[in-house]
């Protein structure tokens, strides 16, 4: 087999090589600058379409090939492997959706694609839809567009909102509502169908912020400048160790270039679009810089308390608040958040999740529960099981008032988030909710955290002055 045949064989079997061939077709004569972050994206996509990550979020700065890879290359690859696949591609505008659809069509109508994948034959080709003779299709529409009668095996959402609309609460809410009420219902199989969202972050309440707290999504977040040393898997056998203060793709945008961009657009916009860490511009109660992170679990002593703090919801409907569980180990010197999770659980699932924590940490647990809704039943069940239970009946106190009482603890750097080697996927949504409070859409995890700190501080630090006397 000659070199050309070997190369074509690789194009047909390797998504990265296939992407390089597509790049040459769409951008003839343009140099491709490779980077580890492209391998990381492709590795996640491979896992996703195999069903190992059926729900995937990728957050990446602008101009890093995200639309080309997600909306052009990936659909062409999926149909190459399965010409019956049904693919729905979503963008923020019809014009962008049509542009990406045209690029996709150039790929599947290219001579090399037809040669390698002869089963992909188009029976219909319009601006928005290309259909194969075997019934597969790529259908393109914009956010808010009609999907009546449509169902998909793959839904690919690419930049659902444009930057200039990020601070329109109405547009954000309309986008999120359309996603929750319309787009999710278009998945043909809720268990096996694949949903991928790729976007630059724009606001704490953008679509990523809206869906990531569910816990159902894997997430790959790629800030333009790394803020700490992280390990990112780039294939099944390799991990890229990214040092602190490294540019994501220095050959294209150096640290100096990124600093110039930061100066031009301002820290706030840069933090969202380039660093993937949107925050409220003003009025937030807790600051990210006050929160500490550690990769090590705290040493347990006889004076420490392992706390499971539970904030229960009134309903399990898709529009209801979440039930939130926060696991904290409190000592005289600090409070360590070991784990946080939230979900719209029925009572049996909530009880199972709560009881599993004691087995997980193999340690005596103190349960703190808001005495309302399903929390009342939970208190009674745990008391019958002879568990150590305290319940909170001060539910009439305002959320911000209660939070203000524990603010000194966080302000003085006594809150630590345990993030073992950056592998804890709950950390970023949890911290984002804290630093966005009281402006975040959901505040159930904040309530759970505040409940724990409010109760624990006086017990582990009775002589301290971290809480105001009025609390």
C-alpha positions in Angstrom: 0.0 0.0 0.0 1.5 3.4 -1.1 1.6 6.5 1.1 -1.5 8.0 -0.5 -3.5 4.8 0.2 -2.2 4.7 3.8 -3.2 8.4 4.2 -6.7 7.8 2.9 -7.1 4.8 5.1 -6.3 7.0 8.1 -8.8 9.6 6.9 -11.5 7.0 6.9 -10.7 5.6 10.3 -9.2 8.4 12.4 -11.3 11.5 13.4 -8.3 13.7 13.8 -6.9 12.9 10.3 -10.4 13.2 8.9 -10.6 16.7 10.4 -7.3 17.7 8.8 -8.6 16.5 5.4 -11.7 18.6 5.9 -9.6 21.6 6.9 -7.8 21.4 3.6 -11.1 21.3 1.7 -12.7 24.2 3.5 -9.6 26.3 3.8 -7.4 25.5 0.8 -3.9 26.9 1.1 -4.3 27.9 4.7 -1.8 26.5 7.2 -3.2 24.3 9.9 -1.7 25.0 13.3 -2.0 21.9 15.5 -2.5 22.0 19.3 -3.1 19.6 22.2 -6.4 21.3 22.8 -7.7 20.0 19.5 -6.8 16.5 20.5 -8.6 17.0 23.8 -11.8 18.2 22.0 -11.6 15.3 19.5 -11.1 12.7 22.3 -14.2 13.9 24.1 -16.2 13.9 20.8 -15.1 10.3 20.1 -16.3 9.3 23.6 -19.5 11.1 23.1 -20.5 9.5 19.8 -19.6 6.1 21.2 -22.1 6.7 24.0 -19.6 7.1 26.8 -20.3 10.8 27.1 -23.9 11.2 25.7 -24.2 14.6 27.3 -21.2 16.8 26.7 -20.3 20.5 27.2 -17.2 22.0 25.6 -16.3 25.6 26.6 -13.6 27.2 24.5 -12.6 30.7 23.6 -13.5 32.2 20.2 -11.5 31.5 17.1 -10.3 28.0 18.2 -12.0 25.9 15.5 -15.0 25.0 17.6 -17.7 25.6 15.0 -15.7 24.0 12.2 -15.1 20.8 14.3 -18.6 20.5 15.9 -20.9 21.8 13.1 -19.0 20.8 10.0 -16.5 18.0 10.6 -18.4 16.0 13.3 -21.7 15.6 11.3 -19.8 14.6 8.2 -17.9 12.0 10.3 -21.1 10.6 11.9 -22.8 10.2 8.5 -19.7 8.6 7.1 -19.9 5.9 9.8 -23.7 5.7 9.7 -25.6 7.1 6.7 -28.9 6.6 8.6 -27.9 8.9 11.5 -30.2 11.8 12.2 -28.4 15.0 13.1 -29.8 18.3 14.2 -27.4 21.3 14.3 -28.3 24.5 16.2 -26.7 27.9 16.0 -27.7 31.3 17.3 -28.8 32.6 13.9 -30.1 31.3 10.6 -27.3 33.0 8.7 -24.6 31.2 10.7 -26.6 27.9 10.5 -26.7 28.2 6.7 -23.0 29.1 6.4 -22.0 26.0 8.4 -24.4 23.9 6.4 -22.8 25.0 3.2 -19.3 24.1 4.5 -20.7 20.7 5.5 -22.1 20.2 2.0 -18.7 21.0 0.5 -17.2 18.1 2.5 -19.8 15.4 1.7 -19.8 16.4 -2.0 -16.0 16.4 -2.3 -14.4 13.7 -4.4 -12.3 12.3 -1.6 -15.4 11.9 0.7 -17.4 10.2 -2.0 -14.6 7.8 -2.7 -14.0 6.9 0.9 -17.7 6.8 1.9 -19.7 5.7 -1.1 -22.8 4.8 0.9 -23.3 8.5 1.8 -25.4 9.6 -1.2 -27.6 12.7 -1.0 -31.2 12.5 -2.1 -32.1 16.0 -1.0 -30.0 19.1 -0.5 -31.3 22.5 0.6 -29.8 25.4 2.5 -30.9 23.9 5.8 -31.1 20.2 5.2 -29.1 17.4 3.5 -30.7 14.0 3.4 -29.1 10.7 2.4 -30.7 7.9 0.4 -30.7 5.8 3.5 -32.7 8.3 5.5 -30.0 10.0 7.5 -29.8 13.8 7.5 -28.1 16.9 8.8 -30.8 19.5 9.6 -29.7 23.0 10.5 -31.7 25.6 12.4 -31.3 28.5 14.8 -32.3 28.8 18.4 -36.0 29.3 18.6 -36.5 27.7 15.2 -39.3 25.2 14.5 -38.5 21.5 15.1 -42.1 20.2 14.8 -42.0 16.6 13.7 -38.2 16.4 13.9 -36.2 13.9 16.0 -32.5 13.3 16.2 -29.9 10.8 17.2 -27.4 13.6 17.6 -28.1 17.2 18.6 -25.2 19.6 18.2 -25.6 23.0 19.7 -22.9 25.5 18.6 -22.8 29.0 20.2 -26.5 29.3 21.0 -26.3 33.0 21.9 -24.1 35.7 20.4 -21.9 37.9 22.7 -23.9 41.1 22.2 -27.1 39.4 23.4 -25.5 37.9 26.6 -26.7 40.6 28.9 -30.3 40.5 27.6 -32.1 38.6 30.4 -35.0 38.0 28.0 -32.8 36.5 25.2 -31.0 34.3 27.7 -34.2 33.1 29.3 -35.8 32.5 25.9 -32.8 30.5 24.8 -32.7 28.4 28.0 -36.5 27.9 27.9 -36.4 26.8 24.3 -33.6 24.3 25.0 -35.5 22.8 28.0 -39.0 22.8 26.6 -38.4 22.1 22.9 -34.9 20.9 22.0 -34.6 18.2 24.6 -37.8 16.7 23.5 -36.3 16.2 20.0 -33.9 13.5 21.2 -35.2 10.2 19.7 -33.9 8.1 22.6 -33.4 10.0 25.9 -30.9 7.4 27.1 -28.8 6.8 24.0 -29.1 9.9 21.8 -26.2 12.3 22.0 -26.4 16.0 23.0 -23.3 18.2 22.6 -23.1 21.9 23.5 -20.0 23.9 22.5 -19.8 27.6 23.2 -17.7 30.4 24.7 -19.1 31.3 28.1 -20.9 34.7 28.1 -22.8 34.9 31.3 -23.4 32.9 34.5 -27.0 32.2 33.3 -26.1 31.3 29.7 -27.0 27.8 28.4 -23.9 26.2 30.0 -24.8 27.7 33.3 -28.4 26.6 32.8 -27.7 22.9 32.2 -24.4 22.0 33.8 -25.7 21.9 37.4 -27.9 18.9 36.5 -24.9 16.6 36.8 -25.8 14.8 33.6 -23.2 16.5 31.5 -19.5 15.9 31.1 -17.6 19.1 30.7 -14.4 20.1 29.0 -13.5 23.7 29.9 -10.5 25.3 28.1 -9.6 28.8 29.4 -7.4 30.9 27.2 -4.9 31.3 30.0 -4.6 28.5 32.6 -5.1 29.6 36.2 -3.5 26.5 37.7 -1.7 23.3 36.8 -4.2 20.9 35.3 -4.2 17.5 33.7 -6.3 17.1 30.5 -6.7 13.8 28.7 -6.0 14.1 25.0 -6.4 10.4 24.0 -6.9 7.0 25.6 -3.2 6.8 26.6 -2.0 10.4 27.1 -2.7 13.2 29.5 -1.5 16.8 28.8 -0.2 18.5 31.9 -1.0 22.2 31.4 1.1 24.5 33.6 -0.2 27.6 35.2 -0.3 30.7 33.1 0.0 28.9 29.8 -1.8 30.2 26.7 -4.2 27.7 25.2 -2.7 27.9 21.7 0.3 30.1 22.1 1.3 29.8 18.4 -1.9 31.5 17.4 -2.5 33.8 20.5 0.5 34.3 22.8 0.2 35.6 26.3 1.0 39.0 25.1 -1.8 38.9 22.5 -4.2 37.6 25.1 -3.3 40.4 27.4 -3.9 42.9 24.7 -7.3 41.4 24.1 -8.0 41.6 27.8 -7.1 45.3 27.8 -9.4 45.9 24.8 -12.5 44.1 26.0 -12.1 44.5 29.7 -11.5 42.0 32.5 -15.2 41.1 32.9 -15.8 40.1 29.3 -12.4 38.4 29.0 -13.2 36.3 32.1 -16.3 35.0 30.5 -15.4 34.6 26.8 -11.8 33.7 27.1 -11.4 32.3 30.6 -14.8 30.4 30.7 -15.5 31.9 34.1 -18.3 34.4 33.8 -19.2 36.3 37.0 -21.7 38.9 38.1 -20.2 42.4 37.4 -21.2 43.8 40.8 -23.4 43.1 43.7 -22.3 39.5 44.3 -21.9 38.6 47.9 -19.0 36.2 47.8 -15.8 36.7 45.8 -13.9 33.9 44.0 -10.6 35.1 45.4 -11.8 34.4 48.9 -12.3 30.7 48.2 -9.4 28.3 48.6 -8.8 25.1 46.7 -6.9 22.0 47.8 -6.2 18.6 46.2 -5.9 16.8 49.5 -8.6 15.5 51.8 -8.3 17.0 55.3 -7.0 14.8 58.1 -9.8 13.8 60.4 -9.5 14.2 64.1 -11.7 13.7 67.1 -12.5 17.5 67.1 -13.7 17.6 63.4 -17.3 17.1 62.3 -18.4 15.4 59.1 -21.6 17.2 58.0 -24.1 16.3 55.4 -26.2 19.5 54.8 -29.4 19.0 52.8 -31.6 21.6 51.2 -34.8 19.9 49.9 -37.0 20.9 47.1 -40.8 20.9 46.9 -41.1 19.3 43.5 -39.3 17.1 41.0 -40.6 18.9 38.0 -38.2 20.2 35.3 -38.9 23.8 36.3 -38.6 23.3 40.1 -35.7 24.1 42.3 -33.1 21.4 43.1 -32.5 19.4 46.2 -28.9 20.0 47.2 -26.5 17.9 49.3 -23.2 19.4 50.5 -20.7 17.3 52.4 -18.4 19.4 54.7 -15.7 18.5 57.1 -15.4 21.3 59.7 -12.5 21.9 62.0 -11.5 24.9 64.2 -9.3 26.2 61.5 -11.3 25.7 58.3 -14.3 24.2 56.6 -13.7 21.7 53.7 -16.3 21.0 51.1 -15.7 17.4 50.1 -18.5 16.9 47.7 -21.6 18.7 46.5 -24.5 17.5 44.3 -27.9 18.6 43.3 -30.8 17.0 41.5 -34.6 16.8 41.1 -34.9 13.6 43.0 -38.0 11.9 44.3 -37.9 11.1 48.0 -36.6 7.5 47.7 -33.7 8.7 45.5 -32.9 11.6 47.9 -32.9 9.2 50.9 -30.6 6.7 49.0 -28.2 9.5 48.1 -28.1 10.8 51.6 -27.5 7.4 53.2 -24.8 6.5 50.7 -22.5 9.3 52.0 -21.9 7.6 55.3 -20.7 4.5 53.6 -18.6 6.5 51.1 -16.6 8.2 53.8 -16.7 5.5 56.4 -17.2 8.1 59.2 -19.8 9.1 61.6 -22.0 11.8 60.0 -24.1 14.7 61.3 -27.1 15.5 59.2 -28.4 19.0 58.8 -31.8 19.3 57.1 -34.1 22.2 56.3 -37.3 21.3 58.0 -39.6 21.8 55.1 -41.0 19.9 52.1 -39.5 16.4 51.9 -37.0 17.5 54.5 -39.6 16.8 57.2 -39.9 13.1 56.1 -36.2 12.9 55.8 -35.7 14.1 59.4 -38.2 11.5 60.7 -36.6 8.7 58.7 -33.1 9.4 59.9 -34.2 9.8 63.5 -35.9 6.4 63.4 -32.6 5.0 62.1 -30.9 6.6 65.2 -28.8 9.0 63.1 -27.4 12.3 64.4 -29.8 14.8 63.0 -30.3 18.5 63.4 -33.0 20.3 61.5 -33.3 24.0 60.6 -36.7 25.6 61.4 -35.6 29.2 60.6 -36.9 29.0 57.1 -38.5 32.4 57.3 -35.1 34.1 57.5 -34.1 35.7 54.2 -31.5 33.9 52.1 -29.3 36.9 51.9 -29.6 37.6 55.6 -28.5 34.1 56.4 -25.7 34.2 53.9 -24.4 37.5 55.3 -23.9 35.8 58.7 -21.4 33.3 57.2 -19.8 35.8 54.9 -16.9 36.5 57.4 -15.9 32.8 57.3 -15.5 32.9 53.6 -14.0 36.4 53.5 -11.3 35.3 55.9 -10.3 32.4 53.7 -11.6 29.6 55.9 -13.5 27.8 53.2 -11.7 25.2 51.2 -13.0 23.2 48.2 -11.4 19.8 47.8 -10.7 19.2 44.1 -8.5 16.1 43.8 -6.3 16.6 40.8 -9.0 18.7 39.1 -11.2 15.7 38.6 -14.2 16.7 40.6 -16.7 17.8 38.0 -19.0 19.3 40.6 -16.5 22.0 41.7 -16.9 24.6 39.0 -20.7 24.7 38.9 -20.7 24.8 42.7 -18.2 27.7 42.9 -20.0 29.6 40.1 -23.2 29.4 42.0 -21.5 30.7 45.2 -19.8 33.7 43.5 -23.0 34.5 41.5 -25.2 34.6 44.6 -27.7 36.3 45.0 -28.1 36.8 41.2 -27.9 33.1 40.2 -30.9 31.3 38.8 -30.6 28.5 41.3 -29.2 29.0 44.8 -29.9 25.6 46.4 -26.3 24.7 46.8 -25.6 28.1 48.4 -28.4 27.4 50.9 -27.0 24.0 51.7 -23.5 25.5 52.2 -24.7 28.4 54.3 -26.8 26.0 56.5 -23.7 24.0 57.2 -21.4 26.9 57.9 -24.0 28.6 60.1 -24.5 25.5 62.2 -20.9 24.2 62.3 -18.9 27.4 63.1 -20.2 27.7 66.7 -19.5 24.1 67.4 -15.9 23.8 66.0 -14.9 27.4 66.9 -17.0 28.5 69.9 -14.5 31.1 71.0 -14.0 32.6 67.6 -15.4 35.8 66.2 -16.2 34.7 62.7 -20.0 35.1 63.0 -21.8 38.3 64.0 -23.4 38.3 67.4 -26.8 38.8 65.9 -26.8 35.5 64.1 
